[in-house]
Amino acid sequence: MAALDAKVDAGSIISSELESSLLFIVDKTASGQGYVATCLREGELDADRPYELLHHELDTLAPSLRPHVIKKRPQHLDPSTAAVHVIVSGKSGIGLAPKAWDAVIRPLLEMIQGLGQENESTASRPGYEALITDSASSIRDFARSKLVSGSGDGRPKTVILLSGDGGIIELLNGPDDHISTLGERHPRVPQARCPAVSYGRRKPLAGEPCLLRHRLDQVINGGGSTSLQPLRNAPEKFGYVLVAQVSNMEKTFEISPATKPLDQALRLVYFGPVGGQKTMEIMGAAYSGGRHVEMDEVGYEEIDGLEN
């Protein structure tokens, strides 16, 4: 973890390039230590070190920064109230997941779990279980042993998943009885139809450049769904369905142009069975600044969640 930088005033943080890289701010005023702003720098470093955490001490806090303040560890990351699991897919994508875990997720998780625990004997113990996958079946095996109904000690489960789309599918499809303790009954996810799916109470992470920071806020703040309403203009059959928490699935693939960093919103992109040529046209528009959402064939709206 990076050492604390020199103290700076809140105004300089707001006006600097660090504003766009801010993750959260820890309130330590109760102990007379002011505030600590934690930021993530990515995509500007070498291949062996694609991420770097930066910490800045603040004496005062501007009003615009207060929504980013945390004073205590949230329930879904508190090991006394939740069973926290981390899955790191070592060979997924271009292999960034282990680097994201070592440089970002692990130090952040330990920092957050340590809030308010500085004087407790348990503060030095890991408050999570981490799985570094070593086979194609690791995630499915985890789901079958840890996520089936009745497993564990009764605490709610939080799963932080660093993987590609296949890992999400394996996690959701893993339990043999299709009942996951992450949420309610869910349908099996077809690999050919949904290139990315987010379901349940906890959001997945993926270690890709320029996307990691956008998804960290979902881990820190958690989330859940309320009563759901039908889609406004849903087709009778779907050819493509995607739940997006980030604007870009790839650097130039802007699947959800309305999504902004830290806005904590889910947005659904979908269209019916329009045929191969039209599908390619829609995908091409997504690579052209997200213009696919302006097409008549494409549905695009903010949602609270999904259910079968």
Order of alpha helices (4+ residues) and beta strands (2+ residues): beta-alpha-beta-beta-beta-beta-beta-alpha-alpha-beta-alpha-beta-alpha-alpha-beta-beta-alpha-beta
